[in-house]
Amino acid sequence: MEEKYILTLDIGTSTIRSFIYNTRAEIVGRAVDQVVLHYPHPGFVEIDPDELWASIVGVVNISLKDAQLTAGQMTAMGITTQRGTFINWSRKTGKPFHKFITWKDLRADKLVKQWNASYVWKLFKASAYVLYLILRSKRFKAGSVFKFMNTQTCLRLNWAFHNIAAFKTAVQEDDALFGTLDTWLLYKLTGGKVHMTDVSSASATGFYDPFTMQWAGWAMTMLKIPRAALPEVVDTAGDHFTSTIPSIWGHPIRIVSCMADQTASMWGSCCFEVGDVKLTMGTGTFFNINTGTEPHASVSGLYPIVGWRLGEELIYSAEGANNDTASIIKWAQNLGLFDSPEDTADIATSVLDTDGVYFIPAFSGLGPPYNDGSAASGFIGMKPSTTKAHLVRAVLESLAFRTAQLYNCVLNETNYSFHTIRLDGGVSNNDFIAQLVADLTGLRVERPVHVEMSSQGCAHIVGYKLGIWKSKDELRRLRKIECVFTPRTYMKKSYEVTFSRWQDAVRRMCGWYSGGAEAAAAGAPDCAAPLTPQPSFKLLPARKKNGSISK
C-alpha cells in the first residue's frame, strides 16, 4: 500500500509551522519560521502580507526537503490560522489596501469603548433582553450581554473603513474583498479562485451569528460592514477549497481543510464529546469546552463559537480567553528576570512562595470574568526582600490563576462534569504552571508528547475527511500523552489566601487606563472567586534532578 502524506500549515501569532504527517500520524518533515510583527504606532500590531507570503512558501519548501518528499507526493494539505487577524484587498488586482491588522491590535480601542457605552448599543442589548424574556431564546440572551472587544474583527474593520481612504473608495466601487488570514491565504494559494472562510474562523470575527449561522445583519447595518466584500462561509473540510496553483511549490496540492487554530487544537486533543475540555497556553490562553450541537449563551464573557461543521455535524464551543501568556513570559525574559523560559519552573520552585508579590497579566486587558480592556499589568506587593525568584514565581502563578478563573466561569455556567484538561501550546511545557493548573481546578491535566496540537488537529481532520483514519476512536488511539499532572488535594488550602489576595490585586488594576475607580469599586463577577479553597504554595514540592515537579 502506497504511503499517504498530509501537509499542514499552521500560522500562529509568533510562528509559522509546516509539518508533514504519515498515515500513523508521525511527523516525517517539519519547518518553523517566525512571524514578523510590526508596531508602526502605539497599540498598532501589523503583519506585512508580502513578508508573510514569502515565509509561508519558504517554510513549506523546507518541510518538504526535511521529509525528502515533493509537493507531488502530498496526498492533501490542511491549513490552520490565528483568528481575528484580517486584511482588505482589491477584487480587481488582488493588491492589499493595508497590512494585516492582527487580533492583538488596539487601534480600535476608542471605538470599542464608545460603542459599549453608547445609547444605541445599550438599547440594542435591552431589546435583546426583552426578547429573551418573551421567547427564552439563547440567541437573545447572548445578545443581551454581548460586549465589543478589541480581539474581535468588527470594530477594527470599521476603523479601517473610516481611516484607510483607498479601502473606503474600493468599498464604494464594489472593488473590495475582506478576509481574515485564512481567507487571504486561500485566495493566494488558489490564484484568486477562492474567497472563502470556514465556520470556525467566521464565528470569531464578532459579526457572524453562531445561532443563525449567517453574517449578522445588525453588524453590517450598524457598523457599515459591506456584505459584498465578505467571503463565503463554508464547512471546515471538503472539496470546496480546491487546490494550490502549481507555480507555488511545483505541483498542485489538494486543500482539504482550513480551520481556526483553536478548533484545530480541539481536534488534535480529540475533544469530540460534549464536555470535553482543552486548554491552549501559547501566545494567549484559550479554554475551550465542547458544547455539542447548541451554542452557549454566557453571562460572564465566555464566547460562543462554532467548533466545526462537517456536513450534518455541527459542533459548538464555549471559549474563555486570556490574551497574554507566552507574551508575558517573553516580556519577563527581556526584563532580565531569567535567561531562558526553560529555567522558570526551577526558579519558581527555588522559593517557598512569592513573598507577598502578585502579578497581573493584562498587557491586552483582561478577559472573563473581568472583560476589561483598560486593565493594566504590573507587580503589586514588592518590598526590599523581593528577589527575582519571587517575581518569576508571581508571573507563573498569575497565568495559572487566570486559567483557574476561566475554568470557574465555565463551571458556574454549565452543568457538565469535568475530569480532565487536555493541555497544549508552548507554555504547557512549564511543569510549574501545568501542576498548578491541576491543583487549582482539581482536574487531571494531560500534556501530549507533541504540544503543537493545532498542526496535529489539522492533520487529523484532513485524514478523517479522506478516510485515512476511519473514525474518531481511531484518532483517539493516535494520541500520545507525555505527562499527567494529578491535582494535589493538600495544596488547595495553602493557595486559598494567595488566590484571594491576587484577585484583590487584580481589582486594583481594573479600569486603570480609564480612571480605575468605577471598575475597582464594582469588583469582579462571582466566577472570579475560587469555587473550592484554592491556594498559595507554602510547601516546597519534591523535585526531580532536572528541577521539574514530580508527578
C-alpha positions as CSV (number, residue, x, y, z in Angstrom):
1,M,0.0,0.0,0.0
2,E,1.4,3.4,-1.0
3,E,2.1,5.7,1.9
4,K,0.0,8.9,2.1
5,Y,1.3,12.2,3.4
6,I,-0.6,15.1,4.8
7,L,1.0,18.6,4.8
8,T,-0.2,21.0,7.4
9,L,0.4,24.8,7.6
10,D,-0.1,26.4,11.0
11,I,0.1,30.2,11.1
12,G,0.1,31.5,14.6
13,T,0.8,34.9,16.1
14,S,4.5,34.3,16.6
15,T,5.4,31.3,14.4
16,I,4.6,29.6,11.1
17,R,4.9,25.9,11.2
18,S,4.8,23.3,8.5
19,F,4.6,19.6,9.3
20,I,4.2,16.5,7.1
21,Y,2.4,13.5,8.7
22,N,2.3,9.9,7.5
23,T,-0.6,7.6,8.0
24,R,0.5,6.7,11.5
25,A,0.2,10.4,12.4
26,E,4.0,10.6,12.7
27,I,5.9,13.8,11.8
28,V,8.3,13.0,8.9
29,G,9.1,16.6,8.0
30,R,9.0,19.9,9.7
31,A,10.0,23.5,9.5
32,V,9.4,26.6,11.6
33,D,9.7,30.3,10.8
34,Q,9.0,33.5,12.8
35,V,6.1,35.8,12.1
36,V,7.4,39.3,11.9
37,L,5.1,41.8,13.8
38,H,5.3,45.5,13.0
39,Y,4.4,48.2,15.5
40,P,4.1,51.4,13.5
41,H,2.2,53.3,16.2
42,P,1.4,52.7,19.9
43,G,-1.2,49.9,20.0
44,F,-0.9,49.0,16.3
45,V,0.2,45.4,15.6
46,E,0.5,44.5,12.0
47,I,1.9,41.8,9.7
48,D,3.3,42.6,6.2
49,P,1.5,40.3,3.7
50,D,4.5,40.1,1.4
51,E,6.8,39.1,4.2
52,L,4.2,36.6,5.4
53,W,3.7,35.0,2.0
54,A,7.5,34.6,1.5
55,S,7.7,32.9,4.9
56,I,4.8,30.6,4.1
57,V,6.2,29.5,0.8
58,G,9.7,29.0,2.3
59,V,8.6,27.1,5.4
60,V,6.7,24.5,3.3
61,N,9.6,24.1,0.9
62,I,11.9,23.4,3.9
63,S,9.5,20.9,5.4
64,L,9.3,19.1,2.1
65,K,13.1,19.0,1.9
66,D,13.3,17.8,5.5
67,A,10.9,14.9,4.7
68,Q,12.8,14.2,1.4
69,L,9.5,14.5,-0.4
70,T,8.0,16.7,-3.1
71,A,4.7,18.6,-3.4
72,G,3.5,16.0,-5.9
73,Q,3.8,13.3,-3.2
74,M,1.4,15.1,-0.8
75,T,-2.0,13.5,-0.6
76,A,-3.6,16.7,0.7
77,M,-3.0,19.6,2.9
78,G,-4.7,21.4,5.7
79,I,-4.5,24.9,7.0
80,T,-5.0,26.4,10.4
81,T,-4.5,30.0,11.3
82,Q,-4.8,32.6,14.1
83,R,-8.2,34.2,14.3
84,G,-9.3,37.8,14.1
85,T,-6.3,39.0,12.0
86,F,-7.6,40.5,8.8
87,I,-6.8,42.3,5.6
88,N,-8.7,44.0,2.7
89,W,-7.6,43.8,-0.9
90,S,-8.7,44.8,-4.4
91,R,-11.2,42.5,-6.2
92,K,-9.7,43.6,-9.5
93,T,-5.9,43.5,-8.8
94,G,-5.6,41.3,-5.7
95,K,-3.4,44.0,-4.1
96,P,-4.0,44.8,-0.4
97,F,-5.0,48.2,0.8
98,H,-3.1,47.9,4.1
99,K,-1.1,45.4,6.1
100,F,-2.7,42.7,8.2
101,I,-4.4,44.2,11.3
102,T,-3.8,41.5,13.9
103,W,-6.0,40.3,16.7
104,K,-3.7,41.9,19.3
105,D,-4.1,45.3,17.6
106,L,-5.6,48.0,19.8
107,R,-6.2,50.8,17.3
108,A,-10.0,50.5,17.6
109,D,-9.9,50.6,21.4
110,K,-11.6,54.0,21.5
111,L,-14.3,52.7,19.2
112,V,-14.8,49.7,21.4
113,K,-15.3,51.9,24.5
114,Q,-17.6,54.3,22.6
115,W,-19.8,51.5,21.2
116,N,-20.0,49.6,24.5
117,A,-21.1,52.9,26.3
118,S,-23.4,54.2,23.5
119,Y,-27.1,54.5,24.0
120,V,-27.7,52.8,20.6
121,W,-25.8,49.7,21.9
122,K,-27.5,49.8,25.3
123,L,-30.9,50.0,23.6
124,F,-29.9,47.1,21.3
125,K,-28.9,44.9,24.3
126,A,-32.0,45.9,26.3
127,S,-34.2,45.0,23.3
128,A,-32.5,41.6,23.1
129,Y,-33.1,41.0,26.8
130,V,-36.8,41.8,26.4
131,L,-37.0,39.3,23.5
132,Y,-35.2,36.8,25.7
133,L,-37.7,37.2,28.5
134,I,-40.5,36.6,26.0
135,L,-39.1,33.9,23.7
136,R,-36.5,32.3,26.0
137,S,-34.1,32.2,23.1
138,K,-30.4,31.6,23.8
139,R,-29.6,33.8,20.9
140,F,-31.3,36.9,22.5
141,K,-29.8,36.0,25.9
142,A,-26.3,36.1,24.3
143,G,-27.2,39.4,22.5
144,S,-28.3,41.0,25.8
145,V,-24.8,40.7,27.3
146,F,-22.7,41.0,24.1
147,K,-19.8,43.3,24.5
148,F,-17.4,44.5,21.9
149,M,-13.8,43.5,22.4
150,N,-10.6,44.5,20.7
151,T,-9.9,40.9,19.7
152,Q,-13.0,40.8,17.5
153,T,-12.6,41.9,13.9
154,C,-15.7,44.0,13.6
155,L,-14.6,47.4,15.0
156,R,-11.1,47.2,13.6
157,L,-12.8,46.7,10.2
158,N,-15.0,49.7,10.9
159,W,-11.9,51.7,11.8
160,A,-10.2,50.6,8.5
161,F,-13.3,51.7,6.6
162,H,-13.2,55.2,8.1
163,N,-9.4,55.7,8.1
164,I,-8.0,54.0,5.0
165,A,-9.1,56.0,2.1
166,A,-8.3,53.5,-0.6
167,F,-10.3,50.8,1.1
168,K,-13.3,53.1,1.6
169,T,-13.2,54.1,-2.1
170,A,-12.9,50.4,-3.1
171,V,-16.0,49.5,-1.0
172,Q,-18.0,52.3,-2.7
173,E,-16.9,51.0,-6.1
174,D,-17.5,47.3,-5.2
175,D,-13.8,46.6,-5.6
176,A,-13.1,45.4,-2.0
177,L,-12.6,42.0,-0.6
178,F,-12.4,41.3,3.1
179,G,-10.7,38.3,4.7
180,T,-9.3,37.0,7.9
181,L,-5.8,35.5,7.4
182,D,-7.2,32.1,6.3
183,T,-9.4,33.7,3.6
184,W,-6.5,35.7,2.2
185,L,-4.3,32.7,2.3
186,L,-6.8,30.5,0.4
187,Y,-7.2,33.3,-2.1
188,K,-3.4,33.4,-2.7
189,L,-2.9,29.7,-2.8
190,T,-5.7,29.2,-5.4
191,G,-4.6,32.0,-7.6
192,G,-7.7,34.1,-6.7
193,K,-10.2,31.4,-7.4
194,V,-11.4,31.0,-3.8
195,H,-12.8,33.7,-1.5
196,M,-13.9,31.6,1.5
197,T,-13.7,31.2,5.2
198,D,-14.8,28.3,7.3
199,V,-17.4,28.5,10.1
200,S,-14.9,28.4,12.9
201,S,-12.9,31.4,11.7
202,A,-16.0,33.3,10.8
203,S,-17.6,32.9,14.2
204,A,-14.5,34.5,15.9
205,T,-15.0,37.8,13.9
206,G,-17.7,39.2,16.2
207,F,-20.1,39.7,13.3
208,Y,-21.0,36.1,12.4
209,D,-24.1,34.9,14.2
210,P,-23.4,31.3,15.5
211,F,-27.1,30.9,16.2
212,T,-28.3,31.6,12.7
213,M,-25.0,30.6,11.0
214,Q,-25.1,33.8,8.9
215,W,-23.2,37.1,8.8
216,A,-25.0,39.3,11.3
217,G,-27.3,41.8,9.7
218,W,-27.2,44.2,12.6
219,A,-23.4,44.4,12.3
220,M,-23.5,45.2,8.6
221,T,-26.1,47.9,9.2
222,M,-24.7,49.5,12.4
223,L,-21.0,49.2,11.6
224,K,-21.2,49.7,7.9
225,I,-19.6,46.4,7.0
226,P,-20.1,45.8,3.3
227,R,-21.8,42.5,2.6
228,A,-20.5,42.2,-0.9
229,A,-16.9,42.2,0.4
230,L,-17.4,39.3,2.8
231,P,-16.3,35.7,2.0
232,E,-18.5,32.7,1.5
233,V,-18.7,30.7,4.8
234,V,-18.2,27.0,4.2
235,D,-17.7,23.7,6.0
236,T,-14.4,23.1,7.9
237,A,-13.3,20.4,5.5
238,G,-14.3,19.4,1.9
239,D,-13.6,19.8,-1.8
240,H,-14.6,23.4,-1.9
241,F,-11.1,24.7,-1.1
242,T,-9.8,23.2,-4.4
243,S,-6.0,23.1,-4.8
244,T,-2.9,25.2,-4.8
245,I,-1.7,26.6,-8.1
246,P,1.3,24.6,-9.4
247,S,3.6,27.6,-9.6
248,I,3.9,27.9,-5.8
249,W,5.5,24.5,-4.9
250,G,6.0,23.0,-8.4
251,H,2.8,20.8,-8.2
252,P,-0.8,21.4,-7.1
253,I,-1.6,20.2,-3.6
254,R,-5.2,19.5,-2.7
255,I,-6.6,21.6,0.1
256,V,-9.0,19.6,2.2
257,S,-9.4,21.7,5.3
258,C,-9.0,25.3,6.5
259,M,-9.8,26.0,10.1
260,A,-9.2,28.3,13.1
261,D,-6.3,27.4,15.4
262,Q,-8.4,26.7,18.5
263,T,-10.7,24.4,16.6
264,A,-7.7,22.6,15.2
265,S,-6.4,22.2,18.7
266,M,-9.7,20.7,19.9
267,W,-9.3,18.1,17.1
268,G,-5.7,17.4,18.0
269,S,-6.8,16.9,21.6
270,C,-9.7,14.7,20.5
271,C,-12.3,16.9,22.2
272,F,-15.1,15.2,20.3
273,E,-17.6,14.7,23.1
274,V,-19.8,17.2,24.9
275,G,-18.0,18.5,28.0
276,D,-14.5,17.7,26.7
277,V,-12.1,20.4,27.6
278,K,-8.8,21.6,26.1
279,L,-6.5,24.3,27.3
280,T,-4.1,26.0,24.9
281,M,-1.4,28.1,26.5
282,G,0.5,29.8,23.7
283,T,0.7,33.5,22.9
284,G,-2.6,33.6,24.7
285,T,-4.6,31.2,26.9
286,F,-7.7,29.7,25.3
287,F,-10.0,27.5,27.4
288,N,-12.5,25.6,25.2
289,I,-15.3,23.3,26.0
290,N,-17.2,21.2,23.5
291,T,-20.9,22.2,24.0
292,G,-22.2,19.9,21.4
293,T,-25.0,21.0,19.0
294,E,-26.0,24.1,21.0
295,P,-24.1,27.4,21.2
296,H,-23.5,28.5,24.8
297,A,-25.1,31.8,25.9
298,S,-22.8,33.2,28.5
299,V,-23.4,36.0,31.1
300,S,-19.7,36.2,32.2
301,G,-17.9,36.8,28.9
302,L,-17.4,33.2,27.6
303,Y,-17.7,33.4,23.9
304,P,-20.0,31.1,21.9
305,I,-18.1,30.0,18.8
306,V,-18.6,27.3,16.1
307,G,-16.2,24.5,16.6
308,W,-16.5,22.9,13.2
309,R,-19.1,21.8,10.6
310,L,-18.7,18.7,8.6
311,G,-21.8,18.2,6.5
312,E,-24.6,17.5,9.0
313,E,-22.2,17.5,12.0
314,L,-22.2,21.0,13.6
315,I,-20.4,21.3,16.9
316,Y,-20.1,24.4,19.1
317,S,-17.6,25.5,21.7
318,A,-17.7,27.9,24.6
319,E,-14.4,29.8,24.9
320,G,-12.7,31.9,27.6
321,A,-9.6,33.7,26.6
322,N,-6.7,35.5,28.3
323,N,-4.7,37.3,25.6
324,D,-1.3,37.4,27.3
325,T,0.5,34.2,28.2
326,A,3.7,33.5,26.2
327,S,4.0,37.2,25.6
328,I,4.2,37.8,29.3
329,I,6.9,35.2,29.7
330,K,8.8,36.8,26.8
331,W,8.5,40.2,28.4
332,A,9.8,38.9,31.7
333,Q,12.8,37.3,29.9
334,N,13.5,40.6,28.1
335,L,13.3,42.3,31.5
336,G,16.2,40.1,32.7
337,L,14.3,38.0,35.2
338,F,15.7,34.8,33.7
339,D,17.8,33.7,30.8
340,S,15.6,31.1,29.3
341,P,11.9,30.1,29.7
342,E,13.0,26.6,30.4
343,D,14.6,27.8,33.6
344,T,11.4,29.3,35.1
345,A,9.9,26.2,36.7
346,D,13.2,25.6,38.6
347,I,13.4,29.3,39.6
348,A,9.8,29.3,40.8
349,T,10.3,26.3,43.0
350,S,13.5,27.6,44.5
351,V,11.4,29.8,46.8
352,L,8.6,28.7,49.1
353,D,6.2,31.4,47.9
354,T,6.2,34.9,46.2
355,D,6.9,36.8,49.5
356,G,3.5,38.6,49.0
357,V,4.2,39.7,45.5
358,Y,1.4,39.5,42.9
359,F,1.5,40.0,39.1
360,I,-1.4,41.0,36.9
361,P,-1.0,39.7,33.3
362,A,-3.0,42.3,31.4
363,F,-1.0,43.8,28.6
364,S,-4.0,43.4,26.4
365,G,-6.6,43.9,29.1
366,L,-8.4,41.1,31.0
367,G,-10.9,38.6,29.6
368,P,-13.6,36.7,31.6
369,P,-14.7,37.3,34.2
370,Y,-13.5,40.9,34.2
371,N,-13.8,41.7,30.4
372,D,-11.9,44.9,31.0
373,G,-9.8,46.2,28.1
374,S,-8.5,49.1,30.2
375,A,-6.9,46.9,32.9
376,A,-3.2,47.3,33.5
377,S,-0.3,44.9,34.1
378,G,2.0,45.2,37.0
379,F,3.5,43.8,40.2
380,I,1.9,44.6,43.5
381,G,3.5,43.9,46.9
382,M,7.2,44.4,46.1
383,K,9.4,45.1,49.1
384,P,13.1,45.1,49.9
385,S,13.1,41.3,50.5
386,T,11.7,40.7,47.0
387,T,14.0,38.7,44.7
388,K,13.9,37.8,41.0
389,A,12.8,34.3,42.0
390,H,9.8,35.8,43.8
391,L,8.9,37.8,40.7
392,V,9.3,34.8,38.4
393,R,7.0,32.8,40.6
394,A,4.4,35.6,40.8
395,V,4.4,35.7,36.9
396,L,3.9,32.0,36.6
397,E,1.3,31.9,39.3
398,S,-0.7,34.6,37.6
399,L,-1.0,32.6,34.4
400,A,-2.4,29.6,36.3
401,F,-4.7,31.9,38.3
402,R,-6.2,33.3,35.2
403,T,-6.7,29.8,33.9
404,A,-8.5,28.8,37.1
405,Q,-10.8,31.8,36.7
406,L,-11.7,30.8,33.2
407,Y,-12.5,27.3,34.4
408,N,-14.6,28.7,37.3
409,C,-16.6,30.7,34.7
410,V,-17.3,27.6,32.7
411,L,-18.2,25.6,35.9
412,N,-20.6,28.3,37.0
413,E,-22.4,28.5,33.7
414,T,-22.7,24.8,32.7
415,N,-23.9,21.5,34.1
416,Y,-21.1,19.4,32.7
417,S,-18.9,17.2,34.9
418,F,-15.3,17.7,34.2
419,H,-12.5,15.3,34.9
420,T,-9.6,16.1,32.5
421,I,-8.0,19.1,30.9
422,R,-6.1,18.4,27.7
423,L,-3.2,20.8,27.7
424,D,-1.2,22.1,24.7
425,G,0.8,25.1,23.5
426,G,4.3,26.2,24.1
427,V,3.7,27.3,27.7
428,S,2.3,23.9,28.6
429,N,5.9,22.7,28.7
430,N,6.3,24.5,32.0
431,D,5.8,21.9,34.8
432,F,5.1,24.5,37.5
433,I,2.2,26.1,35.6
434,A,0.8,22.7,34.5
435,Q,0.8,21.3,38.0
436,L,-0.6,24.5,39.5
437,V,-3.5,24.4,37.0
438,A,-4.2,20.9,38.1
439,D,-4.2,21.9,41.7
440,L,-6.4,25.0,41.3
441,T,-9.0,23.3,39.1
442,G,-8.9,19.9,40.9
443,L,-8.7,18.2,37.5
444,R,-6.3,15.8,35.9
445,V,-4.1,17.7,33.3
446,E,-2.8,15.8,30.3
447,R,0.2,17.1,28.3
448,P,0.8,15.4,25.0
449,V,4.2,14.3,23.6
450,H,3.9,17.0,20.9
451,V,2.3,20.2,22.1
452,E,1.6,21.6,18.6
453,M,-2.0,20.5,18.7
454,S,-3.2,22.9,16.0
455,S,-1.0,21.2,13.4
456,Q,-1.9,17.7,14.6
457,G,-5.6,18.5,14.7
458,C,-5.4,19.9,11.2
459,A,-3.8,16.7,10.0
460,H,-6.4,14.7,11.9
461,I,-9.4,16.4,10.2
462,V,-7.8,16.1,6.8
463,G,-7.1,12.4,7.3
464,Y,-10.5,11.8,8.7
465,K,-12.2,13.5,5.8
466,L,-10.2,11.5,3.3
467,G,-10.8,8.2,5.1
468,I,-7.2,7.6,6.1
469,W,-8.5,7.4,9.6
470,K,-11.9,5.8,9.6
471,S,-13.3,7.0,13.0
472,K,-12.8,9.4,15.8
473,D,-12.0,6.4,18.0
474,E,-9.0,5.7,15.7
475,L,-7.9,9.3,16.2
476,R,-8.1,8.9,20.0
477,R,-5.8,5.9,19.7
478,L,-3.2,8.0,17.9
479,R,-3.0,10.5,20.9
480,K,0.3,10.2,22.8
481,I,0.4,11.6,26.4
482,E,3.8,12.6,27.7
483,C,2.9,13.6,31.2
484,V,-0.1,13.6,33.5
485,F,-0.4,16.2,36.3
486,T,-2.7,15.0,39.1
487,P,-4.3,17.6,41.4
488,R,-2.8,17.6,44.9
489,T,-5.6,18.0,47.4
490,Y,-3.3,19.0,50.2
491,M,-2.3,22.1,48.2
492,K,-5.8,23.6,47.9
493,K,-6.0,25.2,51.3
494,S,-2.5,26.5,51.1
495,Y,-3.4,28.5,48.0
496,E,-6.7,29.9,49.2
497,V,-5.3,33.1,50.7
498,T,-2.9,33.7,47.9
499,F,-5.6,33.4,45.2
500,S,-7.9,35.7,47.1
501,R,-5.2,38.3,47.6
502,W,-4.2,38.1,44.0
503,Q,-7.8,38.8,43.0
504,D,-7.7,41.9,45.2
505,A,-4.6,43.0,43.3
506,V,-6.3,42.4,40.0
507,R,-9.3,44.6,41.0
508,R,-6.9,47.4,41.8
509,M,-5.6,47.2,38.2
510,C,-9.0,47.0,36.6
511,G,-10.1,50.2,34.8
512,W,-6.6,51.6,35.2
513,Y,-6.5,53.3,31.8
514,S,-10.0,54.7,32.1
515,G,-9.7,56.1,35.7
516,G,-10.0,52.8,37.6
517,A,-12.2,53.9,40.4
518,E,-15.5,52.7,38.9
519,A,-14.2,49.4,37.8
520,A,-12.4,48.7,41.0
521,A,-15.4,49.6,43.1
522,A,-17.6,47.3,41.0
523,G,-15.3,44.3,41.8
524,A,-15.2,41.1,39.8
525,P,-18.1,38.8,39.0
526,D,-18.8,35.8,41.2
527,C,-16.9,33.4,39.0
528,A,-13.7,35.3,39.8
529,A,-13.8,33.7,43.2
530,P,-12.5,30.2,43.8
531,L,-15.2,27.6,43.9
532,T,-13.2,25.5,46.3
533,P,-10.3,26.6,48.5
534,Q,-7.6,27.2,46.0
535,P,-4.4,28.4,47.5
536,S,-0.6,29.5,48.0
537,F,2.5,27.3,47.7
538,K,3.8,27.2,51.2
539,L,5.3,23.7,50.9
540,L,8.2,23.0,48.5
541,P,7.1,20.1,46.3
542,A,9.5,17.3,45.6
543,R,11.6,17.8,42.5
544,K,13.4,15.6,40.1
545,K,17.0,16.1,39.4
546,N,16.2,18.3,36.4
547,G,14.2,20.6,38.6
548,S,10.7,19.7,37.3
549,I,7.9,18.9,39.7
550,S,7.4,15.2,40.5
551,K,4.1,13.8,39.3
